Amino acid sequence: MARTAFGRRLAELRAERGLSLRALGELAHFSRGYLWDLEAGTKLPSPSSAARIDQALSAGGQLATLASAAPSPLQQVEALRQQVNDTVTNGGLAPAAVDDWERTAYGYGLATRYQPAPALLAALATDFAELSGQLQRRHTSSVLRRLTRVTAEMAGLMFLTLVKLAEQDAARAWARTARVAAAECGDSTLHSWVRAQEAYIHYYAGQYREALAVARHAHELATHQPCVGGVLAAALEARALGRLGQPDAARAAIGSAEAILAGLAADQVIASAFGYNEAQLRFHEGNALTHLNDVERAWAAQRRALELYPDSDYLDRTLVHLDRAACLAQCGDTSAAMTYATAALGPLRQDERQGLLTSRGHEILRALPERARALPPAREFQDLLMVGAGPERSEP
């Protein structure tokens, strides 16, 4: 059959050139979903479209020849049958195409640990636009369920990235989208993850009691098995309780997070937005203890976090360093605190400092006595925060 032959040859040529579907789509100006349909044999392109793909692959007209080959009467009958079948079965994505979307979301989860938020947001927006188009097509129930799950994950990554950029209003809007998608696909573990991440929106907006309420809802949604949503929620509770000056409850929440982390499956203990590991736990523990002014224990947790985080995880590592600067300031060594904070932020690019890091730096400055803010190390740190940081936002 012409469509099958075309799809098979397209897949072979793409593999020979080492191109992903996304890369080929950018070269030939077609969507990834359309190329998936061609490779799956559910569509046959026009000769002109095949010629564009030929050109992108430097295939010397092979695909255009296949696309324009006259079908036999039997092939025409089979093509008619396939057209009817596509209509009856909703013309949905092939399972391999859904696999690709799931791998895409997984890759973005890993990228959150090292890619600057502005670049990540742009990439997510591009892929989400294509995903939105796929959702508007008709699918089988199983394919639709999987796509809805990917939608919840991608929307969750969108609002998580917006939180990093200190864009809380936009993050709240995307959180609603993620909640609806997670509830629609009927996965309580995923819904727990979405709600736990959403709690961080309220936390960074200074709404600590609301953050606690959302985190506790994430606990309720979690299944009896330990899950990433549960440990994220417990860690957030510890940080919010630290802000609220409740040391006993904060330490109990840290203990709960440790217990859940110990029960996670190995494929969940990863450096990803969809995972959780000890480095994150020690960062969150140290942050909670910093706000409780428990400098000695905070320092120990921070030291362990810095031992565990790779250098590529610049955001969390820098937030840990800023917590250390806050501890130095609490001990009365303002000059050392500001020098330490400047050393932590100074090597980062402007797009890396944007958002939470700049907000946290301003918060540390505001906590200093007025006379300390006039000292040269504090002025140097303030100047660094102002360089290309955009409008100041508070990270309470």
NORPEWO-V591445 format. One line per field, one symbol per residue. phi: phi as a letter, one per 30 degrees, with the letter a starting at -180 (. if undefined). A space follows every 50 residues. Layout:
BEGIN
phi=???
END
This chain:
BEGIN
phi=.edddddddddddddddicddddddddcibddddddddddidbbddeddd dddeddchciiddddddcddddedddddddddddddddciidddeddded ddddddddeddddbceedddddddddddddddddddddbdddddddddde dddddddddddddddicddddddddddddddddddicddddddddddded dddddicddddddddddddddddddebdedddddddeeddddddicdddd ddddddddddedcddedccbdadcbabdedddddddddddddicdddddd dddddddcddddddddeddddddddddddddjcddddddddddddeddde ddddjdddddddddddddeedddddedddddddddddididdbcce
END
